[in-house]
Amino acid sequence: MAPDERYLLDNRQTEAGARFDALSELFDPSTFRHFDVLGVAPGWRVWEVGAGGPSVPRWLADRVGPTGRVLATDLDTSWLSGDTALEVRRHDIGADPLPVPAGSFDLVHARLVLVHVADREQALRTMIHALRPGGVLLLEDADPALQPLLCPEESGPEQELANRLRRGFRELLASRGADLSYGRKLPRLLREAGLTDVTADAYFPITSPACAVLEAATVRQVSASLLANGLATEEELARHLDAVEAGRLDLATSPMISCWGRRPAE
Ligand SMILES: C[S@@+](CC[C@H](N)C(=O)[O-])C[C@H]1O[C@@H](n2cnc3c(N)ncnc32)[C@H](O)[C@@H]1O
């Protein structure tokens, strides 16, 4: 497969909205629990990196209130709209300079972003520079290699096909530079970057209606690439989508590893 570092799941495709809604349903409760543990409160200044859809930056804007500040950035901001409580800007975390003065934020958060960024080291440096001394970085990233199965119980041909198509999808992600075992590296990377109090945990649903919504939208979004690379046939994709949409499969996601650490106070 020819190397191609563009983001595979382009936000301009219509399925992106369904994917963001499903990600929100699956992972927002866990993300918001982490924000609570970290003490996000009125007046905090927060940078939401690679925001995608509106649910996380909106929750943050409500929590920090009028005395706080939320900046939401993404390569493609078409699913975000700004207002007085929420500033939206286009920004490439792997390539662009810091969009604010260094040391501006109490919290920087990115979920399911770094795994897709070609220059992850640069992205991590940029996010850490954005933190004030004592500020917190919360990174949440998938680790598909830790739990690679779409159907953890491979109980029949439909589950076997689902897991085979998932392997094809991961090949596409890897060919775009995604690191499929990135989540597990976060604690070491944050410690090596000089953050303190580094802590991590993991979460993933074993089955949920939102997993089926996410899978159907993802397969539709990458079907042309799966076909072009010989990773699926039209008939297999149709059969898989039928099983997913009929609710015949118990679909899981990759583990989401949440890791946080604090920039040392000066
Ligand atoms: C899988 S989506 C996750 C969206 C959202 N953070 C969530 O968890 O629901 C990945 C998002 O990262 C954005 N993204 C990918 N590469 C990026 C980059 N280099 N800089 C900024 N955003 C990027 C994509 O445009 C997309 O909105």
The ligand as a Gaussian input file, in Angstrom:
#p B3LYP/6-31G(d) Opt

LIG

0 1
 C      -11.463000      10.264000      15.589000
 S      -11.810000      11.969000      15.506000
 C      -12.030000      12.343000      17.239000
 C      -12.834000      13.599000      17.453000
 C      -13.058000      13.979000      18.908000
 N      -11.806000      14.356000      19.553000
 C      -13.733000      12.870000      19.669000
 O      -13.078000      12.196000      20.461000
 O      -14.939000      12.664000      19.472000
 C      -10.216000      12.697000      15.195000
 C      -10.263000      14.205000      15.026000
 O       -8.909000      14.679000      15.004000
 C       -8.783000      15.624000      13.956000
 N       -7.397000      15.624000      13.527000
 C       -6.719000      14.653000      12.853000
 N       -5.442000      15.046000      12.628000
 C       -5.325000      16.291000      13.185000
 C       -4.257000      17.237000      13.277000
 N       -3.055000      16.961000      12.741000
 N       -4.473000      18.421000      13.909000
 C       -5.699000      18.697000      14.445000
 N       -6.761000      17.851000      14.391000
 C       -6.563000      16.663000      13.757000
 C       -9.747000      15.139000      12.897000
 O      -10.079000      16.166000      11.975000
 C      -10.929000      14.671000      13.743000
 O      -11.843000      15.704000      13.994000

